Amino acid sequence: MSDQFVLVTGAAGGQQGKTGRHVSELLLAGGVRVRAFVHKIDERSDRLRALGAEVVEGDFLDFHSVERAVRGISTVYFAYPVQAGLLDATAIMADAARKAGVTRLIDMVMLISSPDAPTPRMRQNYLSEQIFEWAGIGAAHVRATVFYENVRALTHTSLAKDGTILLPWGSESTVIPLVSGEDVARVSVGVLTAPSVPPGSS
Ligand SMILES: NC(=O)c1ccc[n+]([C@@H]2O[C@H](COP(=O)([O-])OP(=O)(O)OC[C@H]3O[C@@H](n4cnc5c(N)ncnc54)[C@H](OP(=O)(O)O)[C@@H]3O)[C@@H](O)[C@H]2O)c1
């Protein structure tokens, strides 16, 4: 077993790509110790515990639960779901991880993130990346295009009901590359366990 101890956030896996879930399972299968940060204890966290993870319950937006979760940790996988609160969650994790002596934080972000990106979340992703880099915790960023699991979530009701696929993606000629959350998790595990990762790389 590796002596690396990885805190995996979003470990239960939610409505999007379940990347934290896949990252946890892949790390455990590779003999890496995992502390699984879950929003609530339920059958998903029970399964992680059965696979060998140490499970901690907490909230990205509750400073003290994050502070407890990073104690004794060297490496963090950070994946804040697409919902309000990214910058608060980032600042909390950056501060707690810096104080705990974290040396690598792999940050799951959107493919495009810049001050001029077209959506508020992409612009927040850019700021979140800067905060993690300032924290001096070895932050690097995995950029992913849209998870195809989202298409399933967005279309399963209309497909079953009337055989239509309705997506809020502009004109019929829009081309959006898709990727699976599981494949993105594989890339993340490669970066989490690589011998070295230049801080700020993406
Ligand atoms: N969706 C996309 O197409 C896309 C594309 C590129 C990049 N990304 C990036 O991928 C990430 C999303 O990751 P994912 O697909 O692995 O998410 P996910 O499957 O939706 O999982 C989110 C996890 O976060 C937990 N969670 C939610 N609110 C929480 C809170 N306040 N405190 C603690 N845990 C909380 C959920 O737990 P519960 O279920 O118990 O609430 C769930 O386990 C984001 O960083 C996003 O920028 C997404």
The ligand as a Gaussian input file, in Angstrom:
#p B3LYP/6-31G(d) Opt

LIG

0 1
 N      -20.972000      18.432000     -15.491000
 C      -20.133000      18.610000     -16.497000
 O      -20.462000      18.446000     -17.681000
 C      -18.723000      19.040000     -16.205000
 C      -17.852000      19.256000     -17.249000
 C      -16.526000      19.612000     -16.954000
 C      -16.130000      19.710000     -15.633000
 N      -17.038000      19.487000     -14.648000
 C      -16.597000      19.622000     -13.287000
 O      -16.863000      18.403000     -12.589000
 C      -17.159000      18.705000     -11.252000
 C      -18.423000      17.981000     -10.872000
 O      -17.995000      16.751000     -10.386000
 P      -18.861000      15.436000     -10.427000
 O      -19.399000      15.237000     -11.795000
 O      -18.025000      14.367000      -9.844000
 O      -20.099000      15.819000      -9.465000
 P      -21.349000      14.943000      -9.027000
 O      -21.367000      13.588000      -9.646000
 O      -22.564000      15.791000      -9.190000
 O      -21.099000      14.759000      -7.472000
 C      -21.154000      15.851000      -6.599000
 C      -20.845000      15.340000      -5.206000
 O      -20.687000      16.468000      -4.337000
 C      -21.435000      16.239000      -3.160000
 N      -21.851000      17.521000      -2.612000
 C      -22.768000      18.386000      -3.109000
 N      -22.848000      19.476000      -2.337000
 C      -21.982000      19.287000      -1.310000
 C      -21.629000      20.057000      -0.177000
 N      -22.168000      21.266000       0.069000
 N      -20.703000      19.557000       0.670000
 C      -20.147000      18.332000       0.455000
 N      -20.423000      17.563000      -0.614000
 C      -21.352000      18.028000      -1.483000
 C      -22.612000      15.371000      -3.580000
 O      -23.098000      14.659000      -2.493000
 P      -24.684000      14.352000      -2.335000
 O      -25.107000      13.683000      -3.609000
 O      -24.774000      13.449000      -1.134000
 O      -25.319000      15.697000      -2.119000
 C      -21.941000      14.462000      -4.628000
 O      -21.341000      13.349000      -4.011000
 C      -17.274000      20.189000     -11.128000
 O      -16.064000      20.668000     -10.564000
 C      -17.381000      20.661000     -12.547000
 O      -16.789000      21.939000     -12.738000
 C      -18.312000      19.152000     -14.882000

